[in-house]
Amino acid sequence: TGTGKSTFLENLALQDMLNGDGFAFIDPHGDVAEKLLSMVPKERTEDIVYFCPADMDYPLGLNLFEFDHPDQQDFLIQEAINMLYKLYDPQHQGIIGPRYEHWFRMASRTIMADPAGATFIDIPKVFTDNQYAKEKLAFVKDKIVLDFWNKEMAQTSDYHKSEVLGWFVSKFGAFMANEMMRNIIGQTKSSFDIRDIMDNKKILLVNLSKGRTGELNSKLLGMIFVMKFQAAAMSRANIPESERQDFCLYVDEFQNFSTDSFASILSEARKYRLNLIVANQFTTQLTDEIRDAVFGNIGTIVSFRVGTADAEFLAKQFTPIFDMDDLQRIPNGNMIMRMLIGGIPTQPFSMAGLP
């Protein structure tokens, strides 16, 4: 901490801004987003989307379950499940399990069938409000979903249902009882289109300051953004590769927002021209799967000063030029770097950052 990561990201993003490129910056501290906002050149003021959940007077909508194409439904549902695991059951100990997933999937398919759209916080309502459930079922065509309600649920006794229901619905309490979150993820229409931001080289600044937003909300919103960018990038399959515009996604402290599917963004997003620039403090903050994906796929590695355990791990990336001692003695604002240029890894070199 304090070695200069956020300042380095800020300088990279500023350069994109001046070059006329598109990027998104997900900032869990809020400082960088505000600094970047204050440095926007005049010709780019119309390209900015500023998302700050702490601004309660004008909440921007961000709907988790919004899709352009029915094919995206399964991806969004699976992502929402991954998100719940990350929030409530990171070690997969059964707090959320196959049964929870099954209920969640069926409820999600039910509310997503409504052409008027649906949101993440409507899910408990399908189980608790019979009238609402009937209205939604009128739109459902999928036989498996209908069987779930007409057979499986119809045969479950009320006592059993109410027992399981408390366990199921409790996972939504954090978002429904919280006015800030409800105003944002409870809107069926998102206030901005992420695909449009990517294709038209716009700038999205996401200020998730934990002090103002709260830690759980900050994590949840960060995960939603990462997931929406992945969905938007994959939807670019409908235009030829030569027409896909490069778009940078900066994520500071990304261990807070990385669900298991982050590994697939790292391996697949390149084809869709979504460039990831992620920063975090030490490698053990990441799950093994994500850590392997990072070091297996990423092109450019920048290391600021690190502790002994990380130095041992990272020294392998910078041999034979730098060793463990070098990595533990880098002054603030300086870094050691290995780049990929034109598909060829360069010799590692040291570098001084801009203040």
C-alpha positions as CSV (number, residue, x, y, z in Angstrom):
1,T,0.0,0.0,0.0
2,G,1.2,3.5,-0.8
3,T,3.7,2.5,-3.4
4,G,2.0,4.3,-6.2
5,K,-0.4,1.8,-8.0
6,S,-3.5,4.1,-8.1
7,T,-1.4,7.0,-9.3
8,F,0.1,4.9,-12.1
9,L,-3.4,3.8,-13.2
10,E,-4.6,7.4,-13.0
11,N,-1.8,8.5,-15.3
12,L,-2.6,5.7,-17.8
13,A,-6.3,6.6,-17.8
14,L,-5.5,10.3,-18.2
15,Q,-3.4,9.4,-21.3
16,D,-6.4,7.5,-22.8
17,M,-8.6,10.5,-22.1
18,L,-6.2,12.8,-23.9
19,N,-5.8,10.4,-26.8
20,G,-9.6,10.2,-27.4
21,D,-9.8,6.5,-26.4
22,G,-12.6,4.8,-24.5
23,F,-12.2,3.4,-21.1
24,A,-13.9,2.6,-17.8
25,F,-12.4,3.1,-14.4
26,I,-13.7,1.2,-11.4
27,D,-12.4,2.9,-8.3
28,P,-13.1,1.4,-4.8
29,H,-11.6,4.5,-3.1
30,G,-13.2,7.3,-5.0
31,D,-10.2,9.5,-5.1
32,V,-9.0,8.6,-8.6
33,A,-12.5,8.9,-10.1
34,E,-12.8,12.4,-8.8
35,K,-9.3,13.4,-9.9
36,L,-10.0,12.1,-13.4
37,L,-13.3,13.9,-13.5
38,S,-11.5,17.2,-12.7
39,M,-9.0,16.6,-15.6
40,V,-11.4,16.0,-18.5
41,P,-10.4,18.1,-21.5
42,K,-13.2,20.3,-23.0
43,E,-13.6,18.2,-26.2
44,R,-14.4,15.1,-24.1
45,T,-17.0,16.4,-21.7
46,E,-19.9,14.9,-23.6
47,D,-18.3,11.4,-23.5
48,I,-18.3,11.1,-19.7
49,V,-20.7,8.9,-17.7
50,Y,-20.1,9.4,-14.0
51,F,-21.6,6.7,-11.8
52,C,-21.6,7.6,-8.1
53,P,-24.0,5.6,-5.9
54,A,-23.5,8.0,-3.0
55,D,-25.4,10.6,-5.0
56,M,-28.9,9.6,-3.7
57,D,-30.8,12.4,-5.4
58,Y,-30.1,11.1,-8.9
59,P,-29.6,7.3,-8.7
60,L,-28.5,5.9,-12.1
61,G,-30.1,2.6,-12.9
62,L,-28.0,-0.5,-13.3
63,N,-30.1,-3.6,-14.0
64,L,-28.3,-6.9,-13.6
65,F,-30.9,-8.8,-15.6
66,E,-31.0,-6.6,-18.7
67,F,-30.2,-8.4,-21.9
68,D,-30.3,-7.6,-25.7
69,H,-30.5,-11.2,-26.8
70,P,-32.2,-14.2,-25.1
71,D,-28.9,-16.1,-25.4
72,Q,-27.4,-13.8,-22.7
73,Q,-29.9,-14.9,-20.1
74,D,-28.0,-18.0,-18.9
75,F,-24.8,-16.1,-18.7
76,L,-26.3,-13.4,-16.6
77,I,-28.0,-15.8,-14.3
78,Q,-24.8,-17.8,-13.8
79,E,-22.9,-14.6,-13.1
80,A,-25.5,-13.6,-10.5
81,I,-25.0,-17.0,-8.8
82,N,-21.2,-16.6,-8.9
83,M,-21.7,-13.2,-7.3
84,L,-23.8,-14.6,-4.4
85,Y,-21.2,-17.2,-3.8
86,K,-18.5,-14.5,-3.7
87,L,-20.5,-12.5,-1.2
88,Y,-21.9,-15.2,1.1
89,D,-20.1,-18.5,0.5
90,P,-16.6,-17.8,-0.9
91,Q,-15.3,-21.2,0.4
92,H,-18.3,-23.1,-1.1
93,Q,-19.3,-24.6,2.2
94,G,-22.9,-25.1,1.3
95,I,-24.3,-21.8,2.5
96,I,-25.4,-21.4,-1.1
97,G,-25.5,-24.8,-2.8
98,P,-27.1,-26.8,-5.7
99,R,-30.6,-26.3,-4.3
100,Y,-30.2,-22.6,-3.9
101,E,-28.9,-22.3,-7.4
102,H,-31.9,-24.3,-8.7
103,W,-34.4,-22.1,-7.1
104,F,-32.6,-19.0,-8.1
105,R,-32.3,-20.1,-11.7
106,M,-36.0,-21.0,-12.0
107,A,-37.1,-17.7,-10.4
108,S,-34.7,-15.7,-12.7
109,R,-36.0,-17.4,-15.8
110,T,-39.6,-16.7,-14.7
111,I,-39.1,-13.0,-14.2
112,M,-36.9,-12.6,-17.2
113,A,-39.6,-13.9,-19.5
114,D,-41.6,-10.7,-18.9
115,P,-40.9,-8.4,-21.9
116,A,-41.2,-5.3,-19.6
117,G,-38.0,-6.5,-17.9
118,A,-37.2,-7.6,-14.4
119,T,-34.6,-6.9,-11.8
120,F,-32.5,-8.9,-9.3
121,I,-34.5,-7.7,-6.3
122,D,-37.8,-9.1,-7.8
123,I,-36.7,-12.6,-7.2
124,P,-37.9,-13.1,-3.6
125,K,-41.3,-11.6,-4.7
126,V,-41.9,-14.6,-7.0
127,F,-41.9,-16.9,-4.0
128,T,-43.7,-14.6,-1.5
129,D,-46.4,-13.0,-3.7
130,N,-48.7,-15.4,-5.5
131,Q,-50.4,-12.8,-7.5
132,Y,-47.1,-11.5,-8.8
133,A,-45.9,-15.0,-9.6
134,K,-49.1,-15.7,-11.7
135,E,-48.6,-12.5,-13.7
136,K,-45.0,-13.5,-14.5
137,L,-45.8,-17.1,-15.3
138,A,-48.2,-15.9,-18.0
139,F,-45.1,-15.0,-20.1
140,V,-43.1,-18.2,-19.5
141,K,-42.8,-20.6,-22.5
142,D,-40.0,-22.8,-21.1
143,K,-41.5,-26.2,-20.1
144,I,-38.9,-26.9,-17.4
145,V,-39.6,-23.6,-15.7
146,L,-43.4,-24.3,-15.8
147,D,-42.9,-27.8,-14.4
148,F,-40.8,-26.3,-11.5
149,W,-43.8,-24.2,-10.4
150,N,-46.7,-26.5,-11.3
151,K,-45.2,-29.7,-10.1
152,E,-42.1,-29.3,-7.9
153,M,-43.3,-26.2,-6.0
154,A,-47.0,-27.2,-6.0
155,Q,-46.1,-30.5,-4.2
156,T,-43.8,-28.9,-1.6
157,S,-45.7,-28.5,1.7
158,D,-46.2,-25.0,3.0
159,Y,-44.3,-25.8,6.2
160,H,-41.3,-27.0,4.2
161,K,-41.6,-24.1,1.8
162,S,-41.6,-21.5,4.5
163,E,-38.6,-23.1,6.2
164,V,-36.5,-23.0,3.0
165,L,-37.9,-19.6,2.0
166,G,-36.3,-17.7,4.9
167,W,-32.9,-19.2,4.0
168,F,-33.4,-18.3,0.3
169,V,-34.8,-14.7,0.8
170,S,-32.3,-13.7,3.5
171,K,-29.6,-13.4,0.8
172,F,-31.4,-10.5,-0.8
173,G,-32.0,-8.6,2.5
174,A,-28.8,-6.7,2.2
175,F,-29.9,-5.1,-1.1
176,M,-33.6,-4.7,-0.5
177,A,-33.4,-3.1,2.9
178,N,-30.8,-0.7,1.6
179,E,-32.3,2.4,-0.1
180,M,-29.2,3.2,-2.0
181,M,-28.9,-0.2,-3.6
182,R,-32.6,-0.6,-4.2
183,N,-32.7,2.7,-6.1
184,I,-29.9,1.5,-8.4
185,I,-30.4,-2.2,-9.0
186,G,-34.2,-2.0,-8.7
187,Q,-34.6,0.0,-12.0
188,T,-35.7,-2.2,-14.9
189,K,-34.0,0.1,-17.4
190,S,-30.3,0.8,-17.0
191,S,-29.5,4.5,-17.3
192,F,-26.6,3.9,-19.7
193,D,-25.7,1.2,-22.2
194,I,-22.3,-0.4,-21.6
195,R,-22.0,-1.7,-25.2
196,D,-22.6,1.8,-26.5
197,I,-19.9,3.1,-24.2
198,M,-17.5,0.5,-25.5
199,D,-18.3,0.9,-29.2
200,N,-18.3,4.7,-29.2
201,K,-15.1,5.3,-27.2
202,K,-16.9,6.9,-24.2
203,I,-15.6,7.2,-20.7
204,L,-17.2,5.6,-17.6
205,L,-16.0,6.6,-14.2
206,V,-17.3,4.5,-11.4
207,N,-16.8,5.9,-7.9
208,L,-17.4,3.1,-5.4
209,S,-15.9,4.9,-2.4
210,K,-16.3,2.4,0.5
211,G,-16.7,5.1,3.0
212,R,-19.7,6.6,1.2
213,T,-21.2,3.5,-0.4
214,G,-20.5,0.8,2.3
215,E,-18.3,-2.2,1.7
216,L,-20.9,-4.8,0.7
217,N,-22.5,-2.4,-1.8
218,S,-19.2,-1.4,-3.2
219,K,-18.3,-5.0,-3.8
220,L,-21.6,-5.9,-5.3
221,L,-21.7,-2.9,-7.7
222,G,-18.1,-3.6,-8.7
223,M,-19.0,-7.2,-9.6
224,I,-22.0,-6.1,-11.5
225,F,-19.9,-3.8,-13.6
226,V,-17.2,-6.4,-14.3
227,M,-20.0,-8.8,-15.3
228,K,-21.8,-6.3,-17.5
229,F,-18.5,-5.5,-19.3
230,Q,-18.0,-9.2,-20.0
231,A,-21.5,-9.6,-21.3
232,A,-21.1,-6.4,-23.5
233,A,-17.7,-7.6,-24.8
234,M,-19.1,-11.0,-25.7
235,S,-22.0,-9.5,-27.5
236,R,-19.5,-8.0,-29.9
237,A,-19.4,-11.4,-31.6
238,N,-22.1,-9.8,-33.9
239,I,-19.6,-7.5,-35.6
240,P,-16.4,-8.5,-37.4
241,E,-13.2,-8.3,-35.4
242,S,-11.8,-5.5,-37.5
243,E,-14.7,-3.2,-36.5
244,R,-14.3,-3.8,-32.7
245,Q,-13.0,-0.7,-31.0
246,D,-10.3,-1.2,-28.3
247,F,-11.7,-0.4,-24.8
248,C,-9.8,-0.4,-21.6
249,L,-11.3,-1.5,-18.3
250,Y,-9.3,-0.3,-15.3
251,V,-10.0,-2.1,-12.0
252,D,-8.2,-1.0,-8.9
253,E,-8.2,-3.5,-5.9
254,F,-9.7,-6.0,-8.3
255,Q,-9.6,-8.9,-5.8
256,N,-12.8,-7.4,-4.4
257,F,-14.7,-7.7,-7.7
258,S,-13.3,-10.9,-9.2
259,T,-15.8,-13.8,-9.3
260,D,-14.7,-17.2,-10.7
261,S,-15.6,-16.0,-14.1
262,F,-12.9,-13.4,-14.0
263,A,-10.6,-16.1,-15.2
264,S,-12.6,-16.4,-18.4
265,I,-12.6,-12.6,-19.0
266,L,-8.8,-12.8,-18.8
267,S,-8.6,-15.5,-21.4
268,E,-11.4,-14.4,-23.8
269,A,-11.9,-10.7,-23.6
270,R,-8.8,-10.0,-25.9
271,K,-10.7,-11.3,-29.0
272,Y,-13.5,-8.8,-28.2
273,R,-11.0,-6.0,-27.7
274,L,-11.7,-5.5,-24.0
275,N,-8.3,-4.6,-22.5
276,L,-8.0,-5.3,-18.8
277,I,-5.7,-3.3,-16.5
278,V,-6.0,-4.6,-13.0
279,A,-4.2,-3.8,-9.8
280,N,-4.1,-5.4,-6.4
281,Q,-1.8,-5.5,-3.3
282,F,-0.6,-9.1,-2.9
283,T,-1.1,-12.4,-4.7
284,T,-2.7,-14.3,-1.8
285,Q,-5.7,-12.0,-2.0
286,L,-6.7,-13.9,-5.2
287,T,-8.1,-17.4,-5.4
288,D,-5.7,-19.9,-7.0
289,E,-7.8,-20.1,-10.1
290,I,-7.8,-16.4,-10.7
291,R,-4.1,-16.1,-9.8
292,D,-3.2,-18.8,-12.4
293,A,-5.4,-17.0,-15.0
294,V,-3.7,-13.7,-14.3
295,F,-0.1,-15.0,-14.6
296,G,-1.1,-17.3,-17.5
297,N,-2.8,-14.7,-19.7
298,I,-1.6,-11.3,-18.8
299,G,0.9,-9.6,-21.2
300,T,2.4,-6.8,-19.2
301,I,3.4,-7.2,-15.5
302,V,4.2,-4.2,-13.4
303,S,5.6,-4.8,-9.9
304,F,5.9,-2.1,-7.2
305,R,7.6,-2.9,-3.9
306,V,6.4,-6.2,-2.5
307,G,6.8,-8.3,0.6
308,T,8.9,-11.4,0.9
309,A,6.3,-14.0,-0.1
310,D,5.3,-12.1,-3.3
311,A,9.0,-11.3,-4.1
312,E,9.7,-15.0,-4.2
313,F,6.8,-15.6,-6.5
314,L,7.3,-12.6,-8.8
315,A,11.1,-12.9,-9.1
316,K,10.5,-15.7,-11.5
317,Q,8.7,-13.3,-13.8
318,F,11.7,-10.9,-13.9
319,T,14.7,-13.2,-14.0
320,P,17.6,-13.0,-14.8
321,I,17.7,-9.2,-14.6
322,F,16.1,-8.7,-11.2
323,D,16.0,-10.9,-8.1
324,M,14.0,-11.1,-4.9
325,D,16.1,-8.4,-3.2
326,D,15.4,-5.9,-6.0
327,L,11.7,-6.4,-5.7
328,Q,11.7,-5.7,-2.0
329,R,13.8,-2.5,-2.3
330,I,12.0,-0.6,-5.0
331,P,11.4,3.0,-3.9
332,N,7.8,4.5,-3.9
333,G,6.6,5.5,-7.3
334,N,9.1,3.2,-9.1
335,M,8.5,-0.2,-10.6
336,I,9.9,-3.1,-12.3
337,M,8.1,-4.1,-15.5
338,R,8.0,-6.8,-18.2
339,M,6.1,-5.9,-21.3
340,L,4.6,-7.7,-24.2
341,I,5.3,-5.7,-27.4
342,G,3.8,-7.0,-30.7
343,G,3.4,-10.4,-29.1
344,I,7.0,-10.7,-28.0
345,P,8.0,-10.5,-24.3
346,T,10.7,-7.9,-23.7
347,Q,13.6,-8.0,-21.2
348,P,12.4,-6.7,-17.8
349,F,13.4,-3.1,-17.0
350,S,12.9,-0.7,-14.1
351,M,10.9,2.5,-14.5
352,A,10.0,5.7,-12.6
353,G,6.4,6.7,-12.5
354,L,5.0,10.2,-13.0
355,P,4.1,11.8,-9.6
